[in-house]
Every structure is written in C-alpha cells, then in structure tokens.
Amino acid sequence: AGSAIPRMAWGSAIALNIAFGALFEALDARPLWTTFPGYPDSLLPTSDRLFAFNPVWRNLTENGYLIQTCHRVLSIGLWAAAALAVVTALLRGHPWTRAAVLFALLTLEGALGVATLQADQQPLVLSILHQACAIAVLAAALAPSELPRENRAPTPQP
C-alpha cells in the first residue's frame, strides 16, 4: 500500500471521481436523482436516460444522469476497495492504519455526499464539506507511508 504504483492507482481513481463530482455540481444534476442508493423505481436510471445525447460521448460531459451514475459507481467502488484493503491487511498481518484512514475518510465523504443529495434545500455547507473531504481522501491516498531518510528528524544519540 505504501509503494508509488498503488498510490497512483488510488489517486487516479479518486481524481476521476472528483472530476465526475465536479461535472455533477457544474450541471446542477442533484435534482435529477436524489434517492440513494438506487433510482426511485430501479437500481439505475434507464439506458435511454443514461445515453440520451448523440453522439454518445456527449453523455460523459452533458448528461446529468450518466455523470451522477459514474460518480456513484466510482464512489461505491472506491469505498468497497478501501474496505477490502483494510480486511486484507488485517488478515495478512500487514500494517492496516493507512488503509483504515482511507476507508474512514471515504466513509465520511460518502455520508456527506448522501446527506448533500438528500437535503431539502441546496445545502452549501454540506456540499463544501463533501468537496473538502474529497481533497483529504486524495491527499491520504497519495501520501507516502513514510518520509524519505533525508527528511526525517535526526535520531537522538544516547
């Protein structure tokens, strides 16, 4: 979990999710789908809503339903992967603190996102907290597990 490749994989997935969250906010897609975890009558919106625009690629930048679906699926996937990382570390006897911190931050961010989604009014404070937590999640995922030797404080000699 501490090497650069897993950190970059986590960071890339989280950054992509932040981008979908930004598109979600920019399109003001919140009113389209305020239930969680699923759509009012099914798990996901119908395909005619998810792929309403032509050419199809426009749906990734202009379709609030598809953007919200991508944001939710990525969020749930990241949360599940973080939970699996904690369980795996515990079962293997590996250090688990880093995985637990990431899982806790993703849980908090998800709870804030759901609260923002289901609030009656446009919840500015919840929205800002959700976005700030996303940055904390990204920072936690990209942070090195330890400082390089040259940056460590000197060890006191007895």
HELIX and SHEET records of a PDB file:
HELIX    1   1 ALA A    4  ALA A   26  1                                  23    
HELIX    2   2 ARG A   30  LEU A   32  5                                   3    
HELIX    3   3 SER A   47  LEU A   50  1                                   4    
HELIX    4   4 VAL A   56  ARG A   58  5                                   3    
HELIX    5   5 ASN A   59  GLU A   62  1                                   4    
HELIX    6   6 GLY A   64  ARG A   92  1                                  29    
HELIX    7   7 THR A   97  GLN A  118  1                                  22    
HELIX    8   8 LEU A  124  LEU A  142  1                                  19    
HELIX    9   9 ARG A  149  ASN A  151  5                                   3    
END                                                                             
